Amino acid sequence: MTRILITGASGLLGINLALQAQAEGYEVVGWANDSFVQHAPFTIHQVNLLEMDKIASRVVAVNPDLVIHCAALASLEGSEADPDLASMLNGEVPGVIAHVAQQNDIKMIHISTDAVFDGIKGGYTEEDPPSPLNQYAQTKLAGEYAVQKAYPQAIVARVNFYGWSLSGKRSLAEFFYTNLSASSPVNGFSDVFFCPLFTEQLGATLFEMAQSGLKGLYHVLSSESLSKYEFGIRLAQLFGFDCELISPISIKDAGLKAVRSPNMTLSVAKIEHDLGHAMPGQDECLESLYQSFNAGMPGKIQACR
């Protein structure tokens, strides 16, 4: 496996995966729907994935060994506002790419979301039936089904992640860092629980999954869950910020249009068994975030603009 095609290469996960893969010696081709990435150290093409009739020829032209499909309408509020766009981009495009990958014997990883569950009980396994609450989750689930139908050997990875982005505004970690570093008070949901991975750990796991020949549906997350409020507190402690700036609030008081799942904790027993090692906990992930900050990673990413 030498050449990787990454869709959504200007997004939070896409840009991090591309840089990580390039640093590890892979040849990387990124697709983005905009010209936001102009100075990346990998090949970047501007591609409109809604031109679905052109996807096959474009994939074949790249001739990748692996395609990681990250592109999506990732905004919950945006998906509520434009359900047709969400349906096409999140629900239909993944199936088109999966069909091309299957026809050309290309390995594929499709990035899905922990939000496909309603969050009533938490601890969901891959065997639990999904029950999405909003347009984003419904269309992402449709994308899972489309990939599984077109290419059963593809990996479908349900994820939740954070890291540094091109805009500096794409992840929960950036939200807390930006505000707390400016001594600005913020709120953190005390009743929303999740198991996020830092993009570096997520990328390493995805590459390992592809190299190990895994296939099918996996929950690819941290082994430890916490509330979004606690996530902010731990980040503040690590960076030396004032924890008193973070106020715990209920998501019910946030005035959000799209309904959110309150308990997005997913079991990682399957991925741990199949890879033969534990998934990282929150302290390990946050320490990696901190070390990447000290190594200048935010600047390196934004230099790709």
C-alpha angles and dihedrals in degrees: 000000000000110000122056127189113205120190119204090033093166093055127095096263097031097057092046094048091048094051092044093050092045091051090052092055103262121136104242130202116184129198121204132173092222141038092250092118111060105141104043120141089233134062113279128190127189105231130172104213091196086074087080094167089065098048096088096054091044093052092047090050090056091046095199127184089216135018120201109196108208100147115115145132090263099177113102091202091045091053091052090050095048110025093165092058090045090051093052099041099037101028110031108027095060090059092051092051091045091053092052091047092050093048092051099039093245119154113240138199115190116199113222133163144254087231092084087091126074093232096230097129109009126206091087120181128204087261095060115102112248120238109185118200103198143032094264093053093042093053093044089053089050087054090053091053092047092053094045091050095047098039118014091180092061121104116243108197121194106205147168118194149161137199145118120320140193092255096037089230107081106091139052090241091057090048092056095039095050095047099039093047087057091047090244117151117241140181127237126196109245093187101050115086128192144156105228126180126212108247092246093060092041092052093048090051094048092050090048091051092053093047091048092055096241119165138185134032122344138170104226106189144112118295089231129067129205140162120267088244091055090047089058092047093051092048091049092051092049094050094040096247126149108270090199088073089072117080121194113232137168119254086230088071096050098086094227118164098210115069112240130209108245098206113039096165111139130188116249095190093113097053092043090052096046096045093039098231141078123267114241123268126231097266091055092048095047091046088055089050090052093048091048089053091052089049090056098251096148090057093045091054095046090048086069091070 
